[in-house]
């Protein structure tokens, strides 16, 4: 009987902890711009981009004037493979020593990978990875991990892929809950990229620690105008716990057709520019975050080929431009 009661209480506690939570937002009058620099900005990912070590990046974020950092949870930065207990303790102490907040770890998931190979338990593998990143996050002193949904694969029914994402988020959410970690699902990958679908997905997952990292650039590239994105923010209000800023320009592309002796238009290529110089309406986006009483950080990333190149000096200059841009929203 005692064993039965204990099992019942465990189930009850888990059910309560994973039901839909209250809105993460607060009083708009208490809105505060809290800035965060994503380490992908100095990870050498894009052509010509400088790569800093984790410690050099932390010093850089502090010297530039950011409040916190978002660390890439894979090589070349903070992979769970490379950080044992001692390394985790040392990194946490270093972050605290510099007076920075570790806002979140950036996890990298794709729950539809291998969808055509049903014999491989990819969703389980991905959920275990998220669990390890969540444990790393706890050890480093943050309560949040950013993750993705899944890319849509051709030749596979959409519903099958959607179901894998939903299953993956549920499994990952339960793994993360063991360490007190919230998963922030970014509107980045194909599945549930539109806010209506993401809202539906998060509601279906129905775990209080599976929320949203909602950004402005993807709905803009989806073709939504400023008013539609404003409405999207209000709809996603119950879930938004994180956002990452990046600004872009479109560069036109054409290819020559000799049968027409003319050029045909192609999809434009996207390149990164300092915030306020691109086509994304951050004036509206950040103002609306303030209107809903957003309580989280505003992260910044340079995660594309950047105007001016990828030298440390240009990365620094662009990061400072972001700080100048967002601080005025506190006025």
Buried (B, 14 or more C-beta within 10 A) or exposed (E): EEEEEEEEEEEEEEEEBBEEBEEBBEEEEEBEBBBBBBBBBBBEBBEEBBBBEBEEBBBBBBEBEBBBBBBBBBEBBBBBEEBEEEEBEEBBEBBEEBEBBBBBBBBBBBBBBBBEEEEEEBBEBBBBBBBBBBBBBBBBBBBBBBBBBBBBBEEEEEEEBBBBBBBBBBBBBBBBBEBEBBBBBBBBBBBBBBBEBBBBBBEEBEBBBBBBBBBBBBBBBBEBEBEEBBEBBEBBBBBBBBBBBBBBBEEEEEEEEEEEEEEEEEEEEBBBBBBBBBEBBBEBBBBBBBBBBBBBBBBBBBBBBBBEEBEBEBBBEBBBBBBEBBEEBEE
